[in-house]
Amino acid sequence: MTSDMDDDVDALADELANRLHLGGRSEAILFALRASLAAAGDDSLIRRDRLLEVMNSEIWPLLQDGEPISKAERENILGLNPSTGV
């Protein structure tokens, strides 16, 4: 199985090296790994920043400062019946 995987890796690295006119397999693998890391890091940072922006501008301003709501208030908001719990 390892040999099949190695063959697949070699074939993909050769294809990437040919398409991008890179020096060889090692260069193609380095390029692909760096691109994957950059894409994964940037995407998660962008999503986090967008979420924080929405929370700061849309959600948190709607919340009032003060006492947290009681369990009974929370259950009422959720539509739960205190006697059955459902």
N, C-alpha and C positions, 0 to 999 in steps of 0.2 A: 504494500500500500504506500509506503514511503517513497518508493521509486516512482509510482504513478504521480504522486503529489509533486515530487521533484521535477518530473517531466512536464507537468502542467505549469509549474512556476517558471521553468526554463522557457517554455513556449510563450507564456504571457510576457515575460521579461524581454524576450527577443522581439516580440511584436511591438511592445511599447518602445523599445530602443529604435526599431526601424521607423515607426511612425513619427517619433520625435527627433530622429537623427541624433541619437545619443551614442556615446562611445561603446556601450555594451550592456550586458545584463546587470552588472553591479550598479552602474549609473542609472539604469532604468528602475531598478528596485529602490534605490535611494530616492529617486525623484518621486516614485509612487508613494513611498512611506511618508516623505515630507509633505506631499500634497494632502494625504489622508489626515495627518496630524493637524495641518493648518486648517483644513475644512472642518474637522471635528471641533477644534478649539474655537474658531471664529463663530461658528454657528451657535454653539452653546452660550458664548458670551453675548452675542447679539440677542438671543432669546431672553437671557437673563436681564439684560438692560431694558428690553422692551417691556418685560413683565414689571420690573421695578418702576418704569416710567408710568405705566397704566395704574399701578397701585398708588403711586404718589399723586397722580393727577385726577384719577377717577374714583378710586375706592376709599382711600384713607380720609379724604376731605368729607365724605359722607358720614363717617363715624363720629359720634359725639363723645367728648371726654366725659368721664364720670365712672359711676359704678358699673361693673359687669352685670349682665342680665342674670336673673335667677334661673334655677333649673326649671321652675314652673313656667316662666316666660319663654324660655328656650323650647320647651316641649309644646307650648301653645303655638309658637311661631312655626314649628315643624309639623303641626297638626296631629300631635300624639295625644292619645287619651291617657290621662294619668292612671286611671283604674286598670287599664289593660296593658299599657306600655306600648300600644301599637297605634 
